[in-house]
Amino acid sequence: MELKQNAKWSLVVPTSMGVRITPQNRQPVQASDTFFMQATSAETNVASVASYLGENVKVLTAFVKDSPVAAFIKQNLRSRGMTYEAKETEQGGPWGYRHQFNIADSGCGARGPRVHNDRAGEVGRILCAADFDTDRIFGVEGVKILHLSGLIAALSPQTGELCVHLAKAAKKYGTLVSFDLNYRESFWQGRRAELEKAFRTIAENADILVGNEEDFQLCFGINGPEAGGRDIEAKMDSFRALIDEAQREFPNASVFATTLREVISAEKHLWGAILKADGKWFSAPARQIDVLDRIGGGDGFVGGLLYGVMKGWDMEKCLQFGWSCGALAVTMLTDYAQPADEDQVWSIWKGNARVKR
């Protein structure tokens, strides 16, 4: 893979921004009256690793004009060091457009987290290819990596077309394309033919394909191990076979990765990952990690992996940094990793949690 030289943007992500509200003290939603609110989206979760480590990141999105929630989100993106380019849409009255609400607790012990998505009237669903000047973004300004996620691709027919358009524009101008499948059953209900076509087109233009243990199976019908359960290591050959089959389906991609998670309790997981690049296998064997909030761990992995690619590291180092950024993300109240520096991330990989003075 060759990165575009002299590019203004290290990473560009299209996304639909919203807010997440989380009960305090790991309590369930229905038993709580005090909540922490944050700006969130899967794609900006990924991009946060690069932006906190000093890379130039651009977010392509939509805002409700004059909305206080939009103002909250804009301030958050600026605080993360991100630049945004956005379509502004009039609310259209109380029953018009708004930003999504994600209502989720963190779980505790044997009680797993629960997530409720409230996306009615979501302004991001009307994003379309005409909203952005791709010739300027990719051809004039220049982009090293475009990252796409199955969440924005599946949000609406228009956003699916946007992601296909962006992937093709990126390839035209020599930008690497990353695609995290991020399958969500509720998004795919009644839309399988439409979404599988869009996802296949994006995957055919991708240089980097990422999924968890079930994404490749559920998006494309690729054979693999049964999702969930215990004993990740016993399934490792099946995971490798899954990636081999994905590579046969999408031969233009040069990097394939999947995260592996075994849940012991809400606060204790086994976390691992495997990656194949240029015919070589690399792995981060499953190790126990402590979890404050599991949401965003997979995004942290992708963010760390892409950061390594931006820096020109070898793929084993990219995988290790990705694993560590995922482990970092789940120790934070936000859905995204906020690395202080590269050294903090590498300390996680080395298992060094000693105080640094």
Backbone hydrogen bonds, N-H to C=O, Kabsch-Sander energy under -0.5 kcal/mol:
donor,donor_aa,acceptor,acceptor_aa,energy
7,A,4,K,-0.7
8,K,141,E,-2.2
9,W,142,G,-2.3
10,S,56,N,-1.9
11,L,56,N,-1.6
12,V,145,I,-2.0
13,V,58,K,-2.2
15,T,60,L,-2.7
17,M,15,T,-0.6
18,G,40,T,-2.1
19,V,100,Q,-2.2
20,R,38,Q,-2.7
21,I,102,N,-2.3
22,T,36,F,-2.4
24,Q,34,T,-1.5
26,R,23,P,-0.6
27,Q,24,Q,-1.6
31,A,28,P,-1.1
32,S,29,V,-1.8
36,F,22,T,-3.0
38,Q,20,R,-2.3
40,T,18,G,-2.7
45,N,41,S,-1.9
46,V,42,A,-1.8
47,A,43,E,-2.0
48,S,44,T,-1.4
49,V,45,N,-0.5
49,V,46,V,-0.9
50,A,46,V,-0.5
51,S,47,A,-2.2
52,Y,48,S,-2.8
53,L,49,V,-1.1
54,G,51,S,-1.4
55,E,50,A,-2.8
57,V,55,E,-0.5
57,V,81,G,-0.5
58,K,11,L,-2.4
59,V,83,T,-2.8
60,L,13,V,-2.8
61,T,59,V,-0.6
61,T,85,E,-2.1
63,F,87,K,-2.9
65,K,63,F,-0.6
65,K,89,T,-2.8
67,S,64,V,-1.8
71,A,67,S,-2.0
72,F,68,P,-2.0
73,I,69,V,-2.3
74,K,70,A,-2.8
75,Q,71,A,-2.2
76,N,72,F,-1.8
77,L,73,I,-2.6
78,R,74,K,-2.3
79,S,75,Q,-2.1
80,R,76,N,-1.4
81,G,78,R,-1.6
82,M,77,L,-2.5
83,T,57,V,-2.5
85,E,59,V,-2.9
87,K,61,T,-1.8
89,T,63,F,-2.7
89,T,87,K,-0.5
96,G,93,G,-2.1
97,Y,91,Q,-2.3
98,R,121,G,-2.3
100,Q,17,M,-0.6
101,F,118,D,-2.4
102,N,19,V,-2.7
103,I,101,F,-0.6
103,I,116,H,-3.0
104,A,21,I,-1.9
104,A,102,N,-0.6
105,D,114,R,-1.8
108,C,111,R,-2.5
111,R,108,C,-2.5
112,G,110,A,-0.8
116,H,103,I,-2.8
118,D,101,F,-3.1
118,D,116,H,-0.5
119,R,117,N,-0.6
122,E,119,R,-1.7
123,V,98,R,-2.5
125,R,122,E,-1.4
126,I,123,V,-1.6
127,L,124,G,-1.4
131,D,128,C,-1.9
132,F,129,A,-1.2
134,T,132,F,-1.3
137,I,133,D,-2.5
138,F,134,T,-2.7
139,G,134,T,-0.7
139,G,135,D,-1.2
140,V,135,D,-1.0
140,V,136,R,-1.0
141,E,136,R,-3.3
142,G,137,I,-1.4
144,K,9,W,-2.4
145,I,10,S,-1.2
146,L,176,L,-2.9
147,H,12,V,-2.5
147,H,145,I,-0.5
148,L,146,L,-0.5
148,L,178,S,-2.9
150,G,180,D,-2.4
153,A,149,S,-2.1
154,A,150,G,-1.4
155,L,152,I,-0.7
160,G,156,S,-2.1
161,E,157,P,-2.0
162,L,158,Q,-2.3
163,C,159,T,-2.4
164,V,160,G,-2.1
165,H,161,E,-2.6
166,L,162,L,-2.8
167,A,163,C,-2.4
168,K,164,V,-2.2
169,A,165,H,-2.4
170,A,166,L,-2.8
171,K,167,A,-2.1
172,K,168,K,-2.0
173,Y,169,A,-1.4
174,G,171,K,-1.2
175,T,170,A,-2.8
176,L,144,K,-2.2
178,S,146,L,-3.1
179,F,208,I,-2.5
180,D,148,L,-2.4
181,L,179,F,-0.6
181,L,210,V,-2.5
187,F,184,R,-1.0
188,W,184,R,-1.3
189,Q,185,E,-1.1
191,R,188,W,-2.6
195,L,191,R,-2.8
196,E,192,R,-3.0
197,K,193,A,-1.7
198,A,194,E,-1.8
199,F,195,L,-3.2
200,R,196,E,-2.4
201,T,197,K,-2.0
202,I,198,A,-2.3
203,A,199,F,-2.8
204,E,200,R,-2.4
205,N,201,T,-0.8
205,N,202,I,-1.0
206,A,203,A,-1.0
207,D,177,V,-2.9
208,I,177,V,-2.1
209,L,255,V,-2.7
210,V,179,F,-2.5
211,G,257,A,-1.7
215,D,212,N,-0.5
216,F,212,N,-0.7
218,L,214,E,-2.5
219,C,215,D,-2.6
220,F,216,F,-1.7
221,G,217,Q,-1.9
222,I,216,F,-1.4
235,K,231,D,-0.7
235,K,232,I,-1.4
236,M,233,E,-1.3
238,S,235,K,-0.8
239,F,235,K,-2.0
240,R,236,M,-2.2
241,A,237,D,-2.1
242,L,238,S,-2.1
243,I,239,F,-2.1
244,D,240,R,-2.4
245,E,241,A,-2.3
246,A,242,L,-2.3
247,Q,243,I,-2.4
248,R,244,D,-1.7
249,E,245,E,-1.8
250,F,246,A,-2.2
253,A,250,F,-1.3
254,S,207,D,-1.9
255,V,207,D,-1.9
256,F,276,K,-2.3
257,A,209,L,-2.2
258,T,274,I,-2.1
259,T,211,G,-0.9
260,L,272,G,-3.0
262,E,270,L,-2.4
264,I,262,E,-0.6
264,I,268,K,-2.1
265,S,268,K,-2.3
266,A,109,G,-2.7
268,K,265,S,-0.7
269,H,289,I,-2.0
270,L,262,E,-3.0
271,W,269,H,-0.5
271,W,287,R,-2.8
272,G,260,L,-2.8
273,A,284,A,-1.8
274,I,258,T,-2.1
275,L,282,F,-2.7
276,K,256,F,-2.8
277,A,280,K,-2.3
278,D,254,S,-1.1
280,K,277,A,-2.1
282,F,275,L,-2.6
284,A,273,A,-3.3
287,R,271,W,-2.0
289,I,269,H,-2.9
291,V,267,E,-2.4
292,L,290,D,-0.5
292,L,330,V,-3.2
293,D,330,V,-1.8
297,G,294,R,-1.9
300,G,296,G,-2.4
301,F,297,G,-1.9
302,V,298,G,-2.1
303,G,299,D,-2.7
304,G,300,G,-2.5
305,L,301,F,-2.5
306,L,302,V,-2.8
307,Y,303,G,-2.0
308,G,304,G,-2.0
309,V,305,L,-1.8
310,M,306,L,-2.6
311,K,307,Y,-1.9
312,G,308,G,-0.5
312,G,309,V,-1.3
313,W,308,G,-2.3
318,C,314,D,-2.0
319,L,315,M,-2.4
320,Q,316,E,-2.2
321,F,317,K,-2.4
322,G,318,C,-2.3
323,W,319,L,-2.8
324,S,320,Q,-2.1
325,C,321,F,-2.2
326,G,322,G,-2.2
327,A,323,W,-2.1
328,L,324,S,-2.0
329,A,325,C,-2.5
330,V,326,G,-1.4
331,T,328,L,-1.8
332,M,329,A,-1.6
345,V,341,D,-1.1
346,W,342,E,-2.5
347,S,343,D,-2.0
348,I,344,Q,-1.1
349,W,345,V,-1.6
350,K,346,W,-2.2
351,G,347,S,-0.6
351,G,348,I,-1.0
352,N,347,S,-2.9
353,A,351,G,-0.9
357,R,355,V,-0.6
